[in-house]
Amino acid sequence: MANLLRMRQVWRDSAPYVDFRQLMACAVAYQAGVAVAIALAAIYAEQVVGFAPQETMVLIFVLNIAAFVGAFVFGHVQDKLGHKRALAWTIAGWILTCVLAAASTGKGLFWVAAAVAGLFLGASQSAGRAMAGLLVPPQRLAEFFGLWTLAIRLASILGPLSYGLITWATGGNHRLAIASTALLFVLGLWLLRPVNMARGIAAAEASSRVGPRSHNDHPSL
């Protein structure tokens, strides 16, 4: 209970950092889609594409290797691309992944979709966290990342839940469900548009110059 009250207070304290809040809304949308890929990739591969259990194990291995490569590469290039543009590219990559997976009638195209998903799995994680770290006061980084983590956990529930509801409502149509997951990433791109990195960084730096707030500055919980 104390942790929830603390998170509520941190949420109130985040009000001046509008770009951080906007990025969190974006993250809930696109991370909900990512959660679908993580939780349901194996089920989709076996029930829709016809993967054998052994092939599914190899698929998960490839996803993890590709995720490592994606995180490593984007960690080096996102400063050159710009953090917002890098994240937009990764979200667009996830839209492509959903389209490829939904269109897969054989294993070949699904392997391509899986490789693309792996690349952007690592990239989306690193790009989002890097942006969030720039938009919050350095002296309160841990508190605000606690809020960020809460948003990601919410997304991990919403994504698979939406997939399950669509599958149930359509009588088990996994292709339609994975195609609909692309809409979560489209929503993420739309929510990313208003994020202004220059304004957000300036707000975080201004707070840093003022100095950290004492816990006594917070209203009584």
NORSULPE-V839312 format. One record per backbone hydrogen bond with DSSP energy under -1.0 kcal/mol. CO is the residue of the C=O (numbers start at 1). NH is the residue of the N-H. Records with the same first field share a line. If there is no record, write none. Layout:
CO=NH  NH
This chain:
1=5
2=6
3=7
4=8
5=9
6=10
7=11
8=12
9=13
10=14
12=15
14=17
16=18
17=21
18=22
19=23
20=24
21=25
22=26
23=27
24=28
25=29
26=30
27=31
28=32
29=33
30=34
31=35
32=36
33=37
34=38
35=39
36=40
37=41
40=44
41=45
42=46
43=47
44=48  49
45=51
52=56
53=57
54=58
55=59
56=60
57=61
58=62
59=63
60=64
61=65
62=66
63=67
64=68
65=69
66=70
67=71
68=72
69=73
70=74
71=75
73=77
74=78
77=81
78=82
82=86
83=87
84=88
85=89
86=90
87=91
88=92
89=93
90=94
91=95
92=96
93=97
94=98
95=99
96=100
97=101
98=102
99=103
106=110
107=111
108=112
109=113
110=114
111=115
112=116
113=117
114=118
115=119
116=120
117=121
118=122
119=123
120=124
121=125
122=126
123=127
124=128
125=129
126=130
127=131
128=132
129=133
137=140
138=141
140=144
141=145
142=146
143=147
144=148
145=149
146=150
147=151
148=152
149=153
150=154
151=155
152=156
154=158
155=159
157=161
158=162
159=163
160=164
161=165
162=166
163=167
164=168
165=169
166=170
167=172
168=171
172=174
173=177
174=178
175=179
176=180
177=181
180=183
181=184
182=186
183=187
184=188
185=189
186=190
187=191
188=192
189=193
192=195
196=200
197=201
198=202
199=203
200=204
201=205
202=206
203=207
204=208
205=209
206=210
207=211
214=217
215=218
